[in-house]
């Protein structure tokens, strides 16, 4: 989905409604802003409590040398 936005004189942009709704963004939500080569990326800040348990069930077994057990 490609949308076009304009930069205001105060360097503000409006995230298009379709993008806001599809990502579940809310007013006042914080976003990380990254510059990657010639583009700007906005990534929602997730509270640590929300991330708790997100790797539950991951396989943590690691092959080890016998002398390192």
SULZIPE-V13503 format. One record per residue. N is the residue number from 0. PHI is phi in whole degrees, 0 to 359 (* if undefined). OMEGA is omega in radians with two decimals (none if undefined). D_CENTER is the distance of its C-alpha to the mean C-alpha in Angstrom with 1 decimal. Layout:
n=N phi=PHI omega=OMEGA d_center=D_CENTER
n=N phi=PHI omega=OMEGA d_center=D_CENTER
This chain:
n=0 phi=* omega=3.13 d_center=17.2
n=1 phi=249 omega=3.11 d_center=18.1
n=2 phi=236 omega=3.09 d_center=18.7
n=3 phi=244 omega=3.10 d_center=20.4
n=4 phi=232 omega=3.10 d_center=20.0
n=5 phi=248 omega=3.07 d_center=22.3
n=6 phi=267 omega=-3.13 d_center=21.8
n=7 phi=283 omega=3.08 d_center=24.1
n=8 phi=301 omega=3.09 d_center=26.7
n=9 phi=267 omega=-3.13 d_center=24.5
n=10 phi=63 omega=3.08 d_center=21.6
n=11 phi=257 omega=3.04 d_center=19.7
n=12 phi=230 omega=3.08 d_center=18.1
n=13 phi=255 omega=3.09 d_center=17.7
n=14 phi=285 omega=-3.10 d_center=14.8
n=15 phi=305 omega=-3.07 d_center=17.0
n=16 phi=305 omega=-3.13 d_center=17.9
n=17 phi=299 omega=3.14 d_center=17.2
n=18 phi=290 omega=3.12 d_center=13.5
n=19 phi=303 omega=-3.10 d_center=13.2
n=20 phi=292 omega=-3.11 d_center=15.1
n=21 phi=293 omega=3.14 d_center=13.5
n=22 phi=263 omega=3.14 d_center=10.1
n=23 phi=69 omega=3.13 d_center=12.0
n=24 phi=285 omega=-3.12 d_center=11.3
n=25 phi=234 omega=3.09 d_center=14.2
n=26 phi=303 omega=3.14 d_center=16.3
n=27 phi=85 omega=3.13 d_center=15.7
n=28 phi=294 omega=-3.12 d_center=12.0
n=29 phi=268 omega=3.13 d_center=10.5
n=30 phi=230 omega=2.96 d_center=7.7
n=31 phi=281 omega=3.11 d_center=7.4
n=32 phi=244 omega=3.14 d_center=9.5
n=33 phi=237 omega=2.98 d_center=10.3
n=34 phi=258 omega=3.11 d_center=13.5
n=35 phi=232 omega=-3.07 d_center=13.9
n=36 phi=52 omega=-3.07 d_center=17.5
n=37 phi=249 omega=3.12 d_center=18.4
n=38 phi=215 omega=3.11 d_center=15.1
n=39 phi=246 omega=3.11 d_center=12.6
n=40 phi=243 omega=3.09 d_center=8.8
n=41 phi=246 omega=-3.11 d_center=6.9
n=42 phi=235 omega=-3.13 d_center=3.3
n=43 phi=301 omega=3.05 d_center=4.6
n=44 phi=282 omega=3.13 d_center=6.5
n=45 phi=255 omega=3.08 d_center=7.7
n=46 phi=295 omega=-3.10 d_center=11.5
n=47 phi=301 omega=3.13 d_center=13.0
n=48 phi=298 omega=3.14 d_center=15.4
n=49 phi=291 omega=-3.11 d_center=13.0
n=50 phi=277 omega=-3.10 d_center=12.0
n=51 phi=302 omega=3.09 d_center=15.8
n=52 phi=83 omega=-3.07 d_center=17.3
n=53 phi=289 omega=3.08 d_center=14.4
n=54 phi=253 omega=3.13 d_center=16.5
n=55 phi=304 omega=3.10 d_center=19.7
n=56 phi=90 omega=3.14 d_center=22.2
n=57 phi=292 omega=3.13 d_center=21.0
n=58 phi=283 omega=-3.12 d_center=24.1
n=59 phi=256 omega=3.13 d_center=24.7
n=60 phi=288 omega=-3.12 d_center=28.1
n=61 phi=230 omega=3.09 d_center=28.8
n=62 phi=298 omega=-3.11 d_center=32.1
n=63 phi=236 omega=3.02 d_center=34.1
n=64 phi=291 omega=-3.07 d_center=37.3
n=65 phi=300 omega=-3.11 d_center=40.2
n=66 phi=280 omega=-3.12 d_center=40.9
n=67 phi=247 omega=-3.07 d_center=37.3
n=68 phi=282 omega=none d_center=37.4
